[in-house]
Amino acid sequence: MEETTAAFNGVPAAEIRAQLDLILRSRAFIQSHRIRRFLQFVVEESLLGQPHRLKEYLIGLEVFDRREAFDPRVDSIVRVEARRLRYKLEEYYRSEGREDIVRIVLRKGSYIPMFEYRGAAGGASPVSPRRSIEIGLFSLINATSETGAAAEEIQRRLAHVLIKEGCFQVVMLRSQSLAPGSETASNAISGNAADYLIEGSLELQEHGFRLLLQLQQSADGSYIWSETTDGRLEDLSSIDHLAQRLVRDLAASSREAVVARRQSDRKESCDAYLQGRYHWKLATPDSIRNSIAFFSKAVETDPNYAAAWAALSEALLVSSVFGLLPPSDSDTRMKEAAVRAIALNPSLPEAHVALGAVLSLLDWDWAAGEEELQKGIHLDITGPIGHLAYGIQLACRGAKNAAVAQVERALEADPASLFPNFVLGWIYGVCRRFDEAIVQHMLVSRLAPDYGLPHLGLGMAHAGKGQFNDAIAHLTNASHMKCGSLLHGQMGYCYGMAGRRDEAQREIGILKARSESKYVSPMSFASIYAGLGQDQEALAYLERAVQARDTSLPMYLLSNEFDNLRNHPRFVELRGRIGLLQAELAEGVA
């Protein structure tokens, strides 16, 4: 088949092949045989004009030697390796390939590679180079036989400025030809889901043309920019000025996002915030709880520090989910902190994410929570925190495949982050993809051998497979984590399911003794009684969790230990009381 590069910003095939060869022979790729094969396959198929073949199923067969029974919904090998490939490409262009003229980019959400010339050497653009724009077909008004060619030339001028001055990845729809007298062109959307879509209308006038351009944000379909310009077909300089204005306006919005993350002017507050972030990044239950003290100090010394208020809300919520704080100590504070952050800085993505998580897991207002989470994502489309929180919310609402996709997007932004990697393994578990959960938790364990959460995840995954002795062994390895109630609940459930009833009863005794001086989540008791087959007792503790507004409840209800109760009328009624029956999503809707 004849090679084509028409859809890839005009980079010649020979240059793309030369660049591919450089990458495959680089230190970053030379030992990664599967990743090399993946990259070579997607590039070659694109050069042959066959991007339509770059689907998850076919890649699984052709690259990863899966059989015809391969089901991408069950086996995530292609998505996992695509994430590794994106990370490897970024690593290459940061090091060996930093002076390369041609870039090969595998954009998030697509297996079709993008080819582009690099911007001016050393020229840092104010607009994120990861963002992509699709230039759609224009509606043509008063069209003549020459209008289609003029529209394509305008598209090329727009693409030139956006690539050169904005460092965007640009995709163009090129079939603009219309018969004379036609009024509009179909504005079909290409198979690539770009971050933005440029739409417009081109009106031929007696002495020139008028072009209307509108920029649509693909994530929610909202129009965020609109301008017009007049010009003559023999002089398209007005198109250059219009495109430059678009780049400047988007750069201004990027600067607003940077301002939203500004540090406090007070050194004491800034230092406390940074110490809190350090403890947060350690990502253990105990360190997350410790971060609360530092974030609290940051807002005490600077009450206008929006980022610290958002971080405080987030730390309070996660500590509550792990059962480290009683609802009476955390519920009001976490919501007030999120609301305060938004009031201080409505452009702060983390503030909307924090409020969205609180509305979901504390207030059980799933629609309002989703709205806030999506606001946070739209304010920072490449940031990991919004995608992570939204993935957890989607899992609670039953959209488990969509939840996996959101957490994978979070990891594309921060592949080595421990907590999102753990969350991905947990979501695999609630999807009943236990083998993938075990692989994921083992990966996290290798990344950080002293990190306790993977052992908790491994215990839960092995329990899901009915391997209760293995589960108990992993939970024992996680015992150094200071979240004893959670571990005792999981351990007691496994003892009960393994027929070791005396040991399960012992765990109940430990929790009851602990509850005399500390908060113990009713969910821990519910788990053990479910393992013992005492359904009425388990349901009674689930109802206590509802009364306490336990933030762990929506996530806990996904666990396999409650599978035998799912059709029980009291269980169904309980899910209705926390809004999950009304908030459930069909797969593919989110």
Protein Blocks (a to p, Z undefined) as FASTA:
>chain_A
ZZdfklngopafklmmmmmmmmmmpmklmmmmmlmmmmmmmmmmmmnopammmcfklmmm
mmnopafklcfklmmmlmmmmmmmmmmmmmmmmmmmmmpmbdcdddehiabdcdddddde
hiacfbdfkbccdddddddehiafklmmmmmmmmmmmmmmmmmmnopacdddfblccceh
iabdcddddfbdcfbdcdddddddfklccdddddddfknopafbdcdddddfklcklmmm
mmmmmmmmmmmmmmmmmmmmpccfblklmmmmmmmmmmmmnopaklmmmmmmmmmmmmmm
mmklmklmmmmmmmmmmmmmnopacfklmmmmmmmmmmmmmmmommlmklmmmmmmmmmm
mnopaklmmmmmmmmmmmmmmbmklmmmmmmmmmmnopamlmmmmmmmmmmmmmmlmklm
mmmmmmmmmnopaklmmmmmmmmmmmmmmlmklmmmmmmmmmmnopaklmmmmmmmmmmp
ccfklmmmmmmmmmmmnopamlmmmmmmmmmmmmmmmccdfklmmmmmmmnopaklmmmm
mmmmmmnopaklmmmmmpmklmmmmmgmklmmmmmmnopmmmpccehkZZ
